[in-house]
Amino acid sequence: MSISAEHYKAIGRVSVSFSEVEVWVSGFIWQLISQEWSVGQIITAEMSFKDKLNLLYSLFIYRVSDNEKSKYSANSLKVLQQ
């Protein structure tokens, strides 16, 4: 069984897109942890994507004071965790 060039390109696009999402999630974590991004980078360097989502969820709940906003956004983050 061989994989066509078109399928390889599609797999590449999925990989790149996932990588971009992971970079965004990491960046949000870094901002929520500290103004000094290097601290966040140290914390998230060896974390799996699932662990990063869990941390993002926890930090967001901790940092956001508006309960309604927190509930809405927390539900959105829970969807990402599934």
Steps between C-alpha positions, in 0.01 A plus 500: 500500500642837403396848600447755228673837490163662561457306825851591613417867440176466698685333788754782491227765516342327800837478674580866440154611613524296820843646568358852461220423747754363747711818469193715567404293806856525634502876443175545691645298788818709504296821519281367780798379705725805486601811310835328460430246222813299571340379825203365305729344241690315772175369648345385171814373324443128561122499542269302275229687311233356731693618808535846344124517446437398861744764623348766275155416635616520863691824451212660315256415778748634755571827318152597373278665759174535308303182579282502189793565269696233681222241466454567129870491418566207733236298316673584171832382642338178624393426143863533391606256769280221361 
